[in-house]
């Protein structure tokens, strides 16, 4: 029984960490006026029947502050990579020239910044809801032990308090990431 409770807590931590990682990936998709070779890390491409990260098929270099040059190793993959970048819906259009695909970020206007901040806040709320759902599921599992009388009310309270503290920690992490990204966006 104690092992099962420890397993619930370990699973809870793992799921919450995945939720935060997903939030970070989604927030990092939002560009802030300057390019980074890492901004396309989440994009995958089908290559000879396997799904491969874009970074394994290309070499990305910052040419100018708003231009990213992506050198494609296999010229036959240029159209596929272009399509994958477009499908990622990042707000810019790739332009192919030979073995190089260039991405130029649009200039950020005040309206665009506000729109991006709204998008980030919506994404943060979705992540917080996911964390709360994970918390609810873990609390329900703990309540089952109480109903079976495998733990007492004090143990249940203690376990739920631990779960709540963990949830608060990860919600604060989301808030910190969001605040940093908002500042970065408004300062650029």
Secondary structure, 3 states (H helix, E strand, C coil): CHHHHHHHHHHHHHHHHHHHHHHHHHHHCCCCCCCCHHHHCCCEEEECCEEEEHHHCEEEEEEECCEEEEEECCHHHHHHHHHHHHHCCCCCCEEEECCEEEEECCCCCHHHHHHHHHHHHHHHHHHHHHHHHHHHHHHHHHHHHHHCCCCCHHHHHHHHHHHHHHHHHHHHHHHHHHHHHHHHHHHC
